[in-house]
């Protein structure tokens, strides 16, 4: 499950239904946003303000831009076993100029998909043109397994 739970108001229900469909001992893998981790250098207060507004809008629409930090607990609440959660970061700087450019372009399109704003274009152009700029973001990855026997039910 990738980038789904951030858009639903009841992620436990999604995980419960997923668990129902899995065979016993089957793994589940998740990747989700953790929008607290977004960093640019040089700093871009205008871009960070838009990012904050973007996240608040997602919350108002019933989503959760910070669900990545919560998926370990959500998996346990849904009855999964062997839950593993890792918070990951990706940093793009002058060491990998091509990847940095691709990621900046991707994130600019992502920002613009939520709101068309001249500031977004200006700020990303500043990051692209400054070869010493750094762009960093974070997300969460989790793995768990469906129990062999459902809890609370008698074994057959």
Backbone torsions as a table, in degrees:
resi	resn	phi	psi	omega
1	UNK	NA	121.7	-174.4
2	UNK	-130.0	122.1	176.5
3	UNK	56.3	38.1	179.9
4	UNK	-107.8	-49.0	-172.4
5	UNK	-61.4	-25.9	178.6
6	UNK	-63.5	-17.6	-174.5
7	UNK	-102.9	-0.6	-176.8
8	UNK	-115.1	150.8	-179.8
9	UNK	-87.8	-9.9	179.9
10	UNK	-133.1	72.2	-177.5
11	UNK	-61.7	-28.9	178.8
12	UNK	-63.9	-38.1	177.5
13	UNK	-62.6	-40.8	177.7
14	UNK	-63.0	-44.0	-179.8
15	UNK	-67.8	-38.0	176.6
16	UNK	-61.9	-42.7	179.3
17	UNK	-67.9	-39.2	176.9
18	UNK	-61.5	-44.6	179.6
19	UNK	-61.1	-40.1	180.0
20	UNK	-59.4	-35.8	-175.9
21	UNK	-82.8	-16.8	-178.7
22	UNK	-81.9	151.9	172.1
23	UNK	-75.3	154.5	175.8
24	UNK	-54.7	139.0	179.7
25	UNK	72.2	4.3	178.2
26	UNK	-72.0	143.5	177.9
27	UNK	-84.1	155.7	169.8
28	UNK	-125.9	136.7	178.0
29	UNK	-120.8	137.0	179.4
30	UNK	-132.2	145.8	169.3
31	UNK	-132.4	127.7	-176.7
32	UNK	-141.0	160.4	179.8
33	UNK	-69.2	150.6	168.0
34	UNK	-141.0	80.0	-166.2
35	UNK	-72.1	3.0	173.1
36	UNK	-68.6	-28.7	-176.1
37	UNK	-95.1	96.7	170.6
38	UNK	-148.2	124.9	-172.8
39	UNK	-142.0	137.1	171.8
40	UNK	-130.7	146.7	172.2
41	UNK	-137.6	119.1	7.8
42	UNK	-67.2	153.7	-179.4
43	UNK	-58.9	148.8	178.8
44	UNK	-129.9	82.1	-179.3
45	UNK	-57.2	-35.4	-179.7
46	UNK	-66.3	-42.1	179.0
47	UNK	-66.8	-39.4	179.6
48	UNK	-67.1	-33.6	176.5
49	UNK	-65.6	-43.2	178.0
50	UNK	-64.5	-40.0	178.7
51	UNK	-61.7	-41.4	177.8
52	UNK	-62.9	-43.6	178.1
53	UNK	-64.5	-39.5	177.4
54	UNK	-58.4	-47.1	-179.8
55	UNK	-66.7	-40.0	178.0
56	UNK	-64.5	-36.4	177.5
57	UNK	-65.3	-40.7	178.2
58	UNK	-61.4	-39.9	177.7
59	UNK	-63.6	-45.2	179.0
60	UNK	-61.1	-28.6	-179.6
61	UNK	-86.5	3.3	176.3
62	UNK	97.3	4.6	179.1
63	UNK	-96.1	-174.5	-179.0
64	UNK	-145.0	100.9	-179.2
65	UNK	-72.1	-2.2	-179.4
66	UNK	-117.3	14.5	-174.7
67	UNK	-61.9	-23.8	-179.2
68	UNK	-54.9	-40.6	179.3
69	UNK	-70.7	-15.8	-174.3
70	UNK	-100.9	-9.8	-170.1
71	UNK	-67.6	-27.2	175.4
72	UNK	-61.2	-49.3	178.4
73	UNK	-64.8	-41.0	179.2
74	UNK	-62.1	-39.4	177.4
75	UNK	-64.0	-43.0	177.9
76	UNK	-65.1	-41.1	178.0
77	UNK	-62.5	-27.0	179.6
78	UNK	-87.2	0.1	175.1
79	UNK	89.4	15.3	176.8
80	UNK	-79.9	154.1	177.6
81	UNK	-106.4	167.3	172.6
82	UNK	52.1	46.3	-176.2
83	UNK	-74.1	128.2	174.6
84	UNK	-124.3	134.1	179.0
85	UNK	-131.1	132.3	176.5
86	UNK	-131.2	132.2	171.9
87	UNK	-92.2	124.4	-176.3
88	UNK	-111.1	151.0	172.4
89	UNK	-130.7	151.7	173.0
90	UNK	-126.8	129.4	-178.5
91	UNK	-117.8	129.0	178.8
92	UNK	-119.0	122.6	179.6
93	UNK	-143.8	-166.6	-173.6
94	UNK	-67.0	-10.2	177.3
95	UNK	-67.9	-25.8	179.2
96	UNK	-135.0	74.4	-172.1
97	UNK	-60.4	-37.9	-178.6
98	UNK	-68.5	-46.7	178.8
99	UNK	-64.0	-39.3	178.6
100	UNK	-60.4	-46.1	179.7
101	UNK	-63.2	-45.1	178.3
102	UNK	-60.1	-42.7	-178.8
103	UNK	-68.8	-40.5	176.8
104	UNK	-61.8	-41.4	178.0
105	UNK	-64.0	-42.3	178.8
106	UNK	-60.9	-48.3	-178.2
107	UNK	-67.7	-32.8	175.7
108	UNK	-62.8	-44.7	177.4
109	UNK	-62.6	-38.3	178.4
110	UNK	-62.1	-48.1	177.1
111	UNK	-58.8	-47.3	-176.2
112	UNK	-67.8	-21.5	177.5
113	UNK	-69.0	-23.8	179.7
114	UNK	-93.3	-31.2	-179.1
115	UNK	-161.0	130.4	176.4
116	UNK	-87.6	117.7	-173.5
117	UNK	-148.8	131.3	179.9
118	UNK	-58.0	-35.2	-179.7
119	UNK	-59.8	-40.3	179.9
120	UNK	-59.7	-49.0	-179.9
121	UNK	-61.1	-42.5	179.6
122	UNK	-63.8	-45.9	-176.8
123	UNK	-66.8	-40.5	178.3
124	UNK	-70.7	-33.4	175.3
125	UNK	-65.1	-39.2	175.9
126	UNK	-60.8	-43.2	179.1
127	UNK	-65.7	-41.6	179.9
128	UNK	-65.7	-41.6	-174.5
129	UNK	-77.0	-22.9	177.4
130	UNK	-89.9	101.9	-175.2
131	UNK	-65.5	-14.4	177.7
132	UNK	-94.9	2.6	-179.5
133	UNK	-68.9	155.4	179.7
134	UNK	-125.8	139.8	176.3
135	UNK	-129.8	128.0	-176.8
136	UNK	-137.1	139.7	174.4
137	UNK	-143.9	165.1	-178.3
138	UNK	-130.5	160.7	177.3
139	UNK	-156.4	173.3	-179.7
140	UNK	-120.0	145.3	173.3
141	UNK	-125.4	137.8	179.8
142	UNK	-137.4	153.4	175.8
143	UNK	-139.4	143.2	176.4
144	UNK	-154.8	175.6	177.3
145	UNK	-131.0	150.2	173.4
146	UNK	-74.1	136.2	179.7
147	UNK	-61.1	153.5	175.8
148	UNK	-62.3	-42.9	179.8
149	UNK	-126.3	134.3	178.4
150	UNK	-65.3	134.6	-179.6
151	UNK	-66.2	141.2	175.7
152	UNK	84.8	-4.9	178.4
153	UNK	-109.7	143.0	178.7
154	UNK	-69.2	144.7	176.9
155	UNK	-72.4	143.5	179.1
156	UNK	-94.3	NA	NA
